């Protein structure tokens, strides 16, 4: 199962019930074999250079990606662990 972890600053639901998020460009991708990589680092760098994001958000994106990678490598990423558990629950129905 491939897992894509989108790094965002804010997530929510509008008063009209429409979900939204403030994307910070980076994605941490985990492939079925357990290998992982960061996607769209070039877009994050370009957004900072062009002034589309503040340095604070750039730093938040980098730090959050690093934290997610540490969680994944240590087997402590709740989202991935829960999705694997739910997958096996569905398989065993």
PyMOL commands that set and color helices and strands:
alter all, ss='L'
color gray80, all
select helices_A, chain A and resi 41-49+55-73+78-91
alter helices_A, ss='H'
color red, helices_A
select strands_A, chain A and resi 3-13+19-30+36-39
alter strands_A, ss='S'
color yellow, strands_A
deselect
rebuild
show_as cartoon
